[in-house]
Every structure is written in structure tokens, then in C-alpha cells.
């Protein structure tokens, strides 16, 4: 799984949740290899692992707008690795970096733990 926008947060272990537009078949217990980038590599580029595998703890679909609930959203921004970002800022950033995404879009919330 690519973490191009949150490489530092994965490396320092501050990120424990990620949201994705897809990943519909992921389930608790699945292992993920965190990498900096895995799609759109140029010829000769190599996949750069960021750390040991991650274990999926929980997976659910939810509207992105749920983050705008202040208590839930504030905690989720921290878990996403953006403690200084407001929920509204996070939703705007997510929509700006995911083509066709709006606050009403259902996204996959993936909670994980660090292994090893």
C-alpha cells in the first residue's frame, strides 16, 4: 500500500488509520507492505518499502463527511497523521487528492497496527 502523502507519518509510527477510495476486499488480519509509491513508477524506479508490514485491525466503509463531526473528526485527523489539521481541512485535502471525491463519497477506513 502506497503512502506517498504520509511517508513521514508511517516511518515515525504516528499514523494508524488510512482512508482509501477502493480497497473493498480488505479484511482484518490482512498484512500490508507500506511503500512510498507503487503505481506510476518510471522505468528503472524501484518500490521503496517504508517499514515492516502493517496488520489490518478493522475495515469499514463510511462517508468522508463523517469526519466533520468535531469529536470523531479531531481524533481521526490525529490517527491519519495530521494532528494540526482540522477535519474540514482533511476532507478538503482528501477530495483534492482523489479525483471525483466529494465529502459525500463513501471511502474505506482502514485501521492498522505496526508489526515488528
ChimeraX attribute file (.defattr): number of C-alpha atoms within 10 A of each C-alpha:
attribute: neighborCount
match mode: 1-to-1
recipient: residues
	/A:1	16
	/A:2	18
	/A:3	18
	/A:4	13
	/A:5	11
	/A:6	16
	/A:7	18
	/A:8	15
	/A:9	16
	/A:10	22
	/A:11	15
	/A:12	11
	/A:13	13
	/A:14	16
	/A:15	24
	/A:16	20
	/A:17	20
	/A:18	19
	/A:19	19
	/A:20	14
	/A:21	17
	/A:22	12
	/A:23	15
	/A:24	12
	/A:25	7
	/A:26	16
	/A:27	15
	/A:28	13
	/A:29	12
	/A:30	13
	/A:31	18
	/A:32	16
	/A:33	14
	/A:34	21
	/A:35	19
	/A:36	20
	/A:37	19
	/A:38	16
	/A:39	9
	/A:40	7
	/A:41	10
	/A:42	7
	/A:43	6
	/A:44	6
	/A:45	10
	/A:46	10
	/A:47	13
	/A:48	12
	/A:49	17
	/A:50	18
	/A:51	17
	/A:52	14
	/A:53	19
	/A:54	21
	/A:55	18
	/A:56	20
	/A:57	16
	/A:58	16
	/A:59	20
	/A:60	14
	/A:61	17
	/A:62	15
	/A:63	14
	/A:64	23
	/A:65	17
	/A:66	15
	/A:67	21
	/A:68	18
	/A:69	11
	/A:70	13
	/A:71	10
	/A:72	12
	/A:73	20
	/A:74	21
	/A:75	15
	/A:76	22
	/A:77	23
	/A:78	18
	/A:79	17
	/A:80	21
	/A:81	21
	/A:82	19
	/A:83	15
	/A:84	11
	/A:85	16
	/A:86	19
	/A:87	25
	/A:88	18
	/A:89	14
	/A:90	21
	/A:91	22
	/A:92	15
	/A:93	12
	/A:94	18
	/A:95	16
	/A:96	12
	/A:97	11
	/A:98	11
	/A:99	9
	/A:100	9
	/A:101	17
	/A:102	16
	/A:103	17
	/A:104	11
	/A:105	15
	/A:106	19
	/A:107	21
	/A:108	21
	/A:109	20
	/A:110	20
	/A:111	20
	/A:112	22
	/A:113	16
	/A:114	16
	/A:115	10
	/A:116	7
